[in-house]
């Protein structure tokens, strides 16, 4: 029954009163409020970002009631169906953050699984990372793949470990690191293991 929402407020309501004369007039400081946090005051509707900013407004609404806004306001938010976006836009809005996080982690670790080329090793690492950090999966499933990812990384580290502790000359067993034989056995056993996929 109100025809117009005249002012849009958000988290920048928390600034001190001394700052409002300059801060409120900045275009980049404006963020549209939520339809779920609307207050009627002095025959005007005020839209806040969340419960916290709404509570701040309700404590002293007169501080914000007559604050001048810039002539140009941010455009209203329009809900858009992501399936109608072009392919790159769709990917950006749906999976980009998860894929960037997993690829960044992969590039930091640089996985090389024993007896598997670097390309397949990187694909396996990214797959495990995505499943281990999937927010829509159950906690049980995430924990399962976190453990698989850790085991995968341990197997990848075998190559570096053996490379650092082996040389051309034979070393008698007492001169080897205490876990060398175990890790060598684990490395050789991976040759007959099926590649971990799921």
Backbone as numpy.savetxt, mean C-alpha at the origin, in Angstrom:
# Nx Ny Nz CAx CAy CAz Cx Cy Cz
-34.29 18.82 1.33 -35.09 20.02 1.33 -34.25 21.28 1.33
-32.97 21.12 1.38 -32.08 22.26 1.21 -31.54 22.22 -0.22
-31.62 23.32 -0.89 -31.28 23.33 -2.31 -29.78 23.47 -2.56
-29.03 23.92 -1.57 -27.64 24.25 -1.86 -26.75 23.98 -0.65
-25.64 23.36 -0.89 -24.60 23.28 0.14 -23.59 24.38 -0.18
-23.56 25.39 0.65 -22.80 26.58 0.30 -21.31 26.45 0.62
-20.99 25.60 1.59 -19.58 25.53 1.99 -19.16 24.07 2.13
-17.92 23.80 1.75 -17.35 22.46 1.88 -16.16 22.55 2.83
-16.20 21.75 3.89 -15.12 21.77 4.87 -14.52 20.39 5.00
-13.28 20.33 5.51 -12.61 19.05 5.66 -11.61 19.12 6.80
-10.55 18.32 6.72 -9.61 18.23 7.83 -8.85 19.53 8.06
-8.87 20.46 7.12 -8.16 21.72 7.36 -8.91 22.61 8.32
-10.04 22.16 8.86 -10.73 22.91 9.90 -9.92 22.99 11.19
-8.93 22.14 11.32 -8.19 22.06 12.56 -7.16 23.18 12.73
-6.99 24.05 11.73 -6.01 25.12 11.86 -6.47 26.12 12.91
-5.51 26.83 13.47 -5.84 27.83 14.48 -6.57 29.01 13.85
-7.31 29.70 14.67 -8.10 30.85 14.18 -7.19 31.92 13.59
-5.98 32.06 14.12 -5.06 33.09 13.63 -4.64 32.82 12.19
-4.68 31.55 11.79 -4.23 31.20 10.44 -5.33 31.24 9.41
-6.58 31.35 9.86 -7.68 31.16 8.92 -7.74 32.24 7.85
-7.29 33.45 8.15 -7.43 34.54 7.18 -6.68 34.23 5.88
-5.54 33.56 6.00 -4.79 33.24 4.79 -5.00 31.80 4.35
-5.13 30.88 5.34 -5.14 29.46 4.99 -6.43 29.04 4.30
-7.56 29.52 4.75 -8.83 29.08 4.19 -9.01 29.53 2.75
-8.30 30.57 2.36 -8.49 31.11 1.01 -7.67 30.37 -0.04
-6.85 29.43 0.36 -6.01 28.70 -0.60 -6.81 27.58 -1.25
-6.81 27.55 -2.56 -7.57 26.54 -3.31 -7.11 25.12 -2.98
-5.76 24.93 -2.90 -5.23 23.59 -2.69 -5.54 23.04 -1.30
-6.00 23.93 -0.37 -6.32 23.48 0.99 -7.72 22.91 1.09
-8.54 23.08 0.06 -9.94 22.64 0.12 -10.08 21.18 -0.27
-10.84 20.46 0.53 -11.17 19.07 0.23 -12.67 18.89 0.43
-13.39 18.38 -0.55 -14.84 18.21 -0.38 -15.15 17.32 0.81
-16.21 17.68 1.53 -16.63 16.90 2.69 -17.45 15.69 2.28
-17.88 14.95 3.30 -18.65 13.73 3.07 -20.15 14.02 3.23
-20.97 13.33 2.45 -22.42 13.47 2.58 -22.93 12.89 3.89
-22.13 12.06 4.52 -22.52 11.45 5.79 -22.23 12.35 6.99
-21.57 13.48 6.76 -21.20 14.38 7.87 -21.62 15.81 7.54
-22.93 16.01 7.44 -23.49 17.32 7.08 -24.19 17.92 8.30
-23.96 19.22 8.52 -24.55 19.92 9.66 -25.27 21.17 9.15
-26.46 21.43 9.71 -27.19 22.66 9.41 -26.87 23.68 10.49
-26.39 24.85 10.07 -26.10 25.92 11.03 -26.39 27.26 10.36
-27.18 28.09 10.98 -27.49 29.42 10.48 -28.05 29.36 9.05
-28.96 28.40 8.81 -29.61 28.23 7.51 -28.65 27.86 6.39
-27.52 27.31 6.73 -26.57 26.83 5.72 -26.16 25.42 6.07
-25.83 24.65 5.03 -25.35 23.28 5.23 -23.83 23.27 5.14
-23.21 22.57 6.07 -21.76 22.44 6.11 -21.41 20.95 6.05
-20.53 20.60 5.14 -20.15 19.21 4.95 -18.73 18.99 5.45
-18.56 18.05 6.39 -17.26 17.77 6.98 -16.67 16.47 6.43
-15.37 16.32 6.61 -14.69 15.15 6.07 -14.99 13.88 6.87
-15.02 14.00 8.21 -15.20 12.81 9.05 -15.78 13.23 10.41
-15.89 12.28 11.31 -16.45 12.54 12.64 -15.62 13.57 13.41
-14.31 13.46 13.27 -13.42 14.36 14.03 -13.63 15.81 13.63
-13.64 16.09 12.33 -13.82 17.46 11.87 -15.24 17.96 12.15
-16.21 17.06 12.12 -17.58 17.47 12.43 -17.68 17.87 13.91
-17.02 17.13 14.77 -17.03 17.47 16.19 -16.36 18.81 16.44
-15.26 19.07 15.74 -14.58 20.36 15.87 -15.48 21.50 15.43
-16.19 21.28 14.32 -17.10 22.31 13.82 -18.22 22.58 14.83
-18.78 21.52 15.39 -19.90 21.69 16.31 -19.51 22.39 17.60
-18.25 22.31 17.97 -17.81 23.00 19.18 -17.86 24.52 19.02
-17.42 25.00 17.84 -17.39 26.44 17.59 -17.79 26.73 16.15
-19.04 26.53 15.78 -19.44 26.72 14.38 -19.28 28.16 13.91
-19.35 29.11 14.83 -19.23 30.52 14.43 -17.83 30.84 13.89
-16.83 30.06 14.26 -15.48 30.29 13.74 -15.40 30.02 12.24
-16.26 29.14 11.75 -16.17 28.73 10.35 -17.32 29.26 9.50
-18.35 29.76 10.17 -19.56 30.16 9.46 -19.32 31.27 8.44
-18.52 32.26 8.79 -18.32 33.41 7.92 -16.93 33.43 7.27
-16.27 32.31 7.28 -14.94 32.27 6.67 -15.07 32.35 5.15
-14.37 33.29 4.54 -14.49 33.42 3.07 -13.78 32.27 2.36
-14.42 31.78 1.33 -13.84 30.75 0.48 -13.39 31.37 -0.83
-12.45 30.77 -1.51 -12.03 31.32 -2.81 -13.17 31.27 -3.82
-13.07 32.12 -4.82 -14.13 32.17 -5.83 -14.24 30.85 -6.59
-13.09 30.19 -6.77 -13.09 28.91 -7.48 -12.98 27.78 -6.47
-13.97 26.88 -6.47 -13.97 25.73 -5.57 -13.60 24.46 -6.32
-13.08 23.46 -5.61 -12.75 22.20 -6.28 -13.99 21.58 -6.92
-13.83 20.86 -8.02 -14.99 20.21 -8.65 -15.58 19.16 -7.72
-16.86 18.95 -7.84 -17.53 17.95 -7.03 -17.06 16.55 -7.42
-17.00 15.68 -6.42 -16.60 14.31 -6.69 -17.71 13.58 -7.42
-17.33 12.87 -8.48 -18.31 12.11 -9.26 -17.90 10.65 -9.23
-18.80 9.80 -8.76 -18.50 8.36 -8.72 -18.45 7.83 -10.15
-17.39 7.07 -10.44 -17.22 6.54 -11.79 -17.00 5.04 -11.71
-17.63 4.32 -12.60 -17.45 2.87 -12.67 -16.09 2.58 -13.26
-15.21 1.89 -12.49 -13.85 1.66 -12.97 -13.82 0.78 -14.22
-14.85 -0.03 -14.41 -14.85 -0.89 -15.59 -15.04 -0.09 -16.88
-15.49 1.15 -16.76 -15.67 1.98 -17.95 -14.38 2.73 -18.32
-13.35 2.64 -17.49 -12.10 3.34 -17.75 -11.30 2.61 -18.81
-10.38 3.32 -19.49 -9.45 2.61 -20.39 -8.55 1.68 -19.58
-7.86 0.78 -20.27 -7.11 -0.27 -19.58 -6.13 0.28 -18.55
-5.34 1.30 -18.91 -4.35 1.84 -17.98 -5.02 2.48 -16.77
-6.12 3.19 -17.00 -6.86 3.80 -15.90 -7.46 2.75 -14.98
-7.98 1.68 -15.58 -8.55 0.59 -14.78 -7.48 -0.05 -13.91
-6.31 -0.32 -14.50 -5.21 -0.94 -13.75 -4.74 -0.02 -12.62
-4.67 1.26 -12.92 -4.21 2.22 -11.91 -5.15 2.27 -10.72
-6.45 2.20 -10.96 -7.45 2.32 -9.89 -7.67 1.02 -9.13
-7.23 -0.11 -9.67 -7.54 -1.39 -9.03 -6.31 -2.09 -8.46
-5.29 -2.33 -9.27 -4.19 -3.20 -8.82 -2.82 -2.53 -8.79
-2.73 -1.28 -9.20 -1.42 -0.65 -9.34 -0.62 -0.64 -8.05
-1.25 -0.25 -6.94 -0.51 -0.15 -5.68 0.05 -1.49 -5.23
-0.77 -2.54 -5.33 -0.31 -3.87 -4.90 0.82 -4.37 -5.79
0.70 -4.15 -7.09 1.74 -4.63 -8.01 3.03 -3.83 -7.83
2.92 -2.52 -7.65 4.12 -1.71 -7.44 4.83 -2.13 -6.16
4.06 -2.40 -5.10 4.67 -2.82 -3.83 5.39 -4.15 -3.98
4.76 -5.10 -4.67 5.39 -6.42 -4.83 6.60 -6.35 -5.75
6.52 -5.54 -6.82 7.66 -5.41 -7.73 8.82 -4.66 -7.07
8.51 -3.68 -6.23 9.55 -2.97 -5.50 10.26 -3.91 -4.55
9.48 -4.72 -3.84 10.07 -5.70 -2.93 10.94 -6.70 -3.69
10.45 -7.11 -4.86 11.20 -8.06 -5.70 12.51 -7.44 -6.17
12.49 -6.19 -6.58 13.72 -5.55 -7.07 14.72 -5.32 -5.94
14.21 -5.13 -4.72 15.12 -4.98 -3.57 15.78 -6.31 -3.23
15.01 -7.39 -3.28 15.55 -8.70 -2.89 16.33 -9.38 -4.02
15.93 -9.16 -5.26 16.55 -9.79 -6.44 16.61 -11.32 -6.29
15.47 -11.99 -6.32 15.44 -13.43 -6.06 16.05 -14.25 -7.20
16.75 -15.30 -6.81 17.22 -16.31 -7.76 17.08 -17.66 -7.07
16.02 -18.38 -7.46 15.73 -19.67 -6.85 16.65 -20.74 -7.45
17.14 -21.67 -6.63 18.03 -22.72 -7.17 17.39 -23.50 -8.31
18.15 -23.68 -9.37 17.77 -24.45 -10.55 16.61 -23.83 -11.34
16.33 -22.56 -11.10 15.28 -21.85 -11.83 15.88 -20.54 -12.34
15.53 -20.13 -13.55 16.11 -18.90 -14.08 15.56 -17.67 -13.35
16.23 -16.54 -13.56 15.88 -15.32 -12.83 14.47 -14.83 -13.16
14.05 -15.02 -14.40 12.71 -14.57 -14.82 11.61 -15.30 -14.02
11.70 -16.63 -13.98 10.70 -17.40 -13.23 10.81 -17.12 -11.74
12.02 -16.92 -11.25 12.21 -16.62 -9.82 11.50 -15.33 -9.45
11.63 -14.31 -10.30 10.98 -13.02 -10.03 9.46 -13.15 -10.08
8.95 -13.93 -11.04 7.50 -14.13 -11.14 6.96 -14.85 -9.90
7.68 -15.86 -9.43 7.25 -16.57 -8.23 7.26 -15.65 -7.02
8.29 -14.83 -6.91 8.38 -13.91 -5.77 7.21 -12.92 -5.77
6.93 -12.33 -6.93 5.83 -11.37 -7.03 4.50 -12.05 -6.70
4.30 -13.29 -7.18 3.07 -14.01 -6.89 2.89 -14.27 -5.40
3.95 -14.75 -4.74 3.88 -14.99 -3.30 3.63 -13.69 -2.53
4.30 -12.62 -2.96 4.15 -11.34 -2.26 2.72 -10.83 -2.38
2.13 -10.93 -3.56 0.75 -10.48 -3.76 -0.22 -11.28 -2.88
-0.02 -12.60 -2.81 -0.91 -13.43 -2.00 -0.68 -13.19 -0.50
0.55 -12.91 -0.11 0.85 -12.69 1.30 0.34 -11.34 1.80
0.07 -10.40 0.88 -0.38 -9.06 1.27 -1.74 -8.71 0.67
-2.52 -9.72 0.33 -3.84 -9.50 -0.25 -4.83 -9.09 0.85
-5.31 -7.83 0.86 -6.20 -7.41 1.94 -7.57 -8.09 1.90
-7.94 -8.67 0.78 -9.24 -9.33 0.68 -9.19 -10.80 1.06
-7.98 -11.32 1.26 -7.84 -12.72 1.66 -8.02 -12.84 3.18
-8.27 -14.04 3.63 -8.38 -14.27 5.07 -7.00 -14.17 5.72
-6.99 -13.94 7.02 -5.71 -13.87 7.74 -4.96 -15.20 7.64
-5.70 -16.29 7.67 -5.08 -17.61 7.53 -4.35 -17.72 6.19
-5.01 -17.30 5.12 -4.40 -17.38 3.79 -3.18 -16.48 3.68
-3.28 -15.25 4.21 -2.13 -14.34 4.16 -0.94 -14.92 4.93
-1.22 -15.47 6.11 -0.15 -16.05 6.92 0.48 -17.25 6.21
-0.34 -18.05 5.56 0.16 -19.20 4.81 1.16 -18.77 3.74
0.80 -17.71 3.00 1.69 -17.27 1.93 2.85 -16.42 2.43
2.71 -15.82 3.60 3.86 -15.15 4.21 4.94 -16.17 4.54
4.51 -17.32 5.08 5.47 -18.38 5.40 6.10 -18.95 4.13
5.28 -19.11 3.09 5.83 -19.62 1.82 6.83 -18.63 1.23
6.52 -17.33 1.36 7.44 -16.31 0.85 8.76 -16.34 1.61
8.68 -16.49 2.93 9.90 -16.55 3.73 10.74 -17.78 3.37
10.08 -18.93 3.18 10.80 -20.15 2.79 11.42 -19.99 1.40
10.68 -19.35 0.50 11.20 -19.09 -0.85 12.46 -18.22 -0.76
12.43 -17.20 0.08 13.59 -16.32 0.24 14.78 -17.07 0.86
14.49 -17.97 1.80 15.57 -18.77 2.40 16.25 -19.63 1.34
15.45 -20.23 0.45 16.03 -21.06 -0.61 16.84 -20.21 -1.59
16.36 -19.02 -1.86 17.12 -18.12 -2.75 18.46 -17.73 -2.12
18.46 -17.54 -0.80 19.69 -17.14 -0.10 20.73 -18.25 -0.07
20.33 -19.50 -0.35 21.29 -20.61 -0.35 22.39 -20.38 -1.38
22.04 -19.83 -2.53 23.03 -19.62 -3.59 24.10 -18.65 -3.12
23.69 -17.56 -2.52 24.65 -16.56 -2.03 25.51 -17.15 -0.91
24.86 -17.91 -0.01 25.60 -18.48 1.12 26.67 -19.46 0.63
26.28 -20.38 -0.26 27.24 -21.37 -0.76 28.33 -20.71 -1.58
27.98 -19.69 -2.35 29.00 -18.98 -3.13 30.03 -18.29 -2.26
29.60 -17.80 -1.10 30.52 -17.11 -0.19 31.37 -18.07 0.62
30.94 -19.33 0.73 31.65 -20.27 1.61 32.31 -21.43 0.86
32.32 -21.39 -0.46 32.98 -22.43 -1.25 34.12 -21.81 -2.05
35.17 -22.57 -2.25 36.26 -22.15 -3.13 36.74 -23.35 -3.93
37.74 -23.15 -4.74 38.18 -24.22 -5.64 38.86 -25.36 -4.88
39.53 -25.03 -3.82 40.25 -26.06 -3.06 39.29 -26.76 -2.10
39.52 -28.04 -1.95 38.71 -28.83 -1.01 38.99 -28.38 0.42
37.93 -28.24 1.19 38.08 -27.88 2.59 37.60 -29.04 3.45
38.44 -29.51 4.33 38.01 -30.60 5.23 36.81 -30.16 6.05
36.00 -31.11 6.49 34.77 -30.79 7.20 34.97 -29.93 8.43
36.03 -30.15 9.24 36.22 -29.28 10.42 36.46 -27.81 10.08
36.89 -27.52 8.85 37.18 -26.14 8.45 35.96 -25.44 7.82
34.92 -26.18 7.60 33.73 -25.60 6.99 32.84 -24.95 8.07
32.01 -23.98 7.67 31.02 -23.45 8.63 30.13 -24.57 9.15
29.64 -24.41 10.36 28.94 -25.49 11.03 27.66 -25.92 10.31
27.01 -25.00 9.59 25.77 -25.35 8.88 25.98 -25.55 7.38
27.23 -25.64 6.96 27.52 -25.73 5.53 26.95 -27.01 4.92
27.20 -28.15 5.57 26.74 -29.43 5.03 25.22 -29.49 4.93
24.55 -28.95 5.95 23.08 -28.95 5.93 22.57 -28.11 4.76
23.13 -26.93 4.58 22.65 -26.06 3.50 23.03 -26.60 2.13
24.16 -27.24 2.04 24.52 -27.87 0.76 23.54 -29.00 0.44
23.19 -29.81 1.44 22.21 -30.88 1.22 20.85 -30.33 0.83
20.45 -29.24 1.47 19.16 -28.61 1.14 19.17 -28.08 -0.29
20.29 -27.48 -0.69 20.43 -26.94 -2.05 20.34 -28.06 -3.08
21.06 -29.16 -2.86 21.06 -30.26 -3.83 19.69 -30.94 -3.88
19.00 -31.00 -2.74 17.68 -31.63 -2.71 16.65 -30.86 -3.52
16.84 -29.56 -3.66 15.88 -28.74 -4.41 15.85 -29.09 -5.89
16.90 -29.75 -6.37 16.95 -30.12 -7.79 15.85 -31.11 -8.14
15.51 -31.97 -7.21 14.48 -32.99 -7.49 13.10 -32.56 -7.01
13.00 -31.40 -6.32 11.69 -30.92 -5.86 10.94 -30.29 -7.01
9.61 -30.45 -7.06 8.84 -29.68 -8.05 8.89 -28.20 -7.71
8.83 -27.38 -8.74 8.86 -25.93 -8.53 7.65 -25.48 -7.73
7.85 -24.70 -6.64 6.70 -24.28 -5.82 5.83 -23.27 -6.57
4.58 -23.62 -6.77 3.68 -22.73 -7.50 2.58 -22.23 -6.59
1.91 -23.12 -5.82 0.78 -22.68 -5.02 1.03 -22.95 -3.55
